[in-house]
Amino acid sequence: MAETTIAKVKPSEPLLSKRRKALVNDPLNSNNPITIQVLGICSALAVTTKMEPTFVMAIAVTVVLTASNFIISVIRNLIPTRIRIIVQLAVIATLVAVVDQVLKAYFYDVSKLLSVFVGLIITNCIVMGRLEAYAMGNKPYDSVLDGLGNGLGYAWIILTVAFFRELFGSGAVFGFKVFEAIGISQTGWTGAAFPTNGLMTSPVGAFIILGIIIWVQRYFNKYTEH
Amino acid sequence: MKQSNSYIIGFAIACTVVLGAMLSLAAVGLRERQAEARDLDTKKQILGAVMTFKEGDDIKAIYAKRIKSLVVDANGDEKQGVIAEKVDIGKNYKLSPEAREYPVFQFVSESNPNEVEAYILPIYGNGLWDRIWGYLALSPDLNTIKGIVFDHKAETPGLGARIADKEIQERYVNKKLYDKSGNFVSVTMLKSEIGNTLDDHKVDGMSGATMTANGVNRMIQNYVSYYQPYLNKIRAKANTPKEVPSMDSEKINIDTTGVVVDTTVTNKTSE
């Protein structure tokens, strides 16, 4: 009896406590799903040729991740352990299908560009990884923060990759022809020509940029593989 | 926590019902909006073969004003009672070429709705992974390509998917479908990217996407020949002397070199 009263007196954790901030912050850098855990590489390579579809993809993944983390966390004590993976998958698949429908209705052009890759969010290891590793054992609010953090961690990496790929591959950012705007065109301007790099439009380019990002990040984080 | 089999089955069923309901709700609720988006996209593609849009252009209004559509059969005769916009090219593709319905979209002059500035023909075929389609705009000489748009379902991003890029599509502009003596030779996309200027019947390829390019070549070749009877009818009509010699007979008469027609057309679009 005495113990329960003490527990009641103990102040509840602030809405954005240090621990909770870490839930969002860690996946952005020191525990990034792509560069540290090396998950979700497939879509990071496939959709990042241009900024615009990448941006939509980043939002889609973040939404799916946050929402599925929330739903699974709410029902985590009800889910039978033996079929938990299927339940997780069903929730993810439903959310992805809904996102796909919304994109088709309101962002038809982008949904055409992303085509199958929206559907492939289902198989994105980050989503299922977070459900299994976090949402199954934590409270809904924390799970939402975790989903948000990981979604944003995924987002900034693929946006960075897309930035360099579009810049060097198509000479543009968000479709805006940067090099032409500053007077360097593909055909050459007083000798200074900027040829677009075909390597960057192929997935190989994404590998190289991703590799460089991981290198730079690990140099600053002093992170080593054990 | 140990759960009984019946609890697991019950949970699975409940899960299916709830998630299924969510899905159907989304599908039904958004269906109309999606159909609208698809419809707008098709109109955009059809018009995209002959013009470029500015930000904020009302595509529906332009379409209603500039496009006169009709449907022809394999013999080139107009079919009544069929709405061209409603014809599903993909479904028709599964039928034999004789049984298909062929929509024609006539891009008419802004001032004179009877003067056709371009004939826009849908084209359809298979790329490397899945279907590809597009719209081919022919100048009134029925020989010069005024513009073309391609789209695809699942070509490789960065490689075959480039057919959807303006840069690739512009390579087709002003190419000719027929040779000097009037034989149909089509326009072929070559293997690999050379970057040279090529003759009237060839366009530069896309490196790494030869299979897609082959699909594009087949698609253009096939569909121009399917529309051949209809095109011949227009030619015949233009060649028969009119009762009243019209002022712009020059424009209407078929000229295989297409020079005269070409210039009038480009002047019009640049307005």
Contacts between the chains, C-beta under 8 A, distances in Angstrom:
chain1	res1	chain2	res2	distance
A	46	B	157	6.6
A	47	B	157	7.7
A	49	B	157	5.7
A	49	B	158	5.3
A	78	B	11	6.9
A	79	B	11	7.2
A	80	B	3	4.5
A	80	B	7	6.4
A	80	B	8	4.4
A	80	B	11	5.5
A	81	B	1	6.8
A	81	B	3	7.3
A	82	B	3	7.3
A	82	B	8	6.3
A	83	B	8	5.8
A	83	B	11	7.3
A	83	B	12	6.2
A	86	B	12	7.6
A	87	B	11	7.6
A	87	B	12	7.8
A	87	B	15	5.8
A	90	B	15	5.9
A	90	B	16	7.4
A	90	B	19	5.5
A	91	B	19	6.9
A	93	B	19	8.0
A	94	B	19	4.3
A	94	B	22	5.6
A	94	B	23	5.7
A	97	B	23	5.6
A	97	B	26	7.2
A	98	B	22	6.8
A	98	B	23	7.0
A	98	B	26	4.6
A	101	B	26	4.7
A	101	B	27	6.1
A	101	B	30	5.0
A	101	B	34	7.3
A	102	B	26	7.4
A	102	B	30	6.7
A	104	B	30	7.3
A	104	B	34	5.0
A	104	B	37	6.7
A	105	B	30	4.2
A	105	B	33	4.0
A	105	B	34	4.6
A	105	B	37	6.0
A	106	B	33	7.0
A	106	B	37	7.4
A	108	B	34	7.9
A	108	B	37	3.9
A	108	B	38	6.9
A	108	B	40	7.4
A	108	B	41	5.4
A	109	B	41	7.4
A	112	B	41	7.6
A	112	B	151	7.4
A	115	B	153	6.9
A	115	B	154	5.9
A	116	B	154	6.2
A	169	B	158	7.7
A	198	B	207	7.1
A	201	B	158	3.9
A	202	B	158	5.2
A	202	B	159	7.1
A	202	B	208	7.3
A	203	B	158	7.5
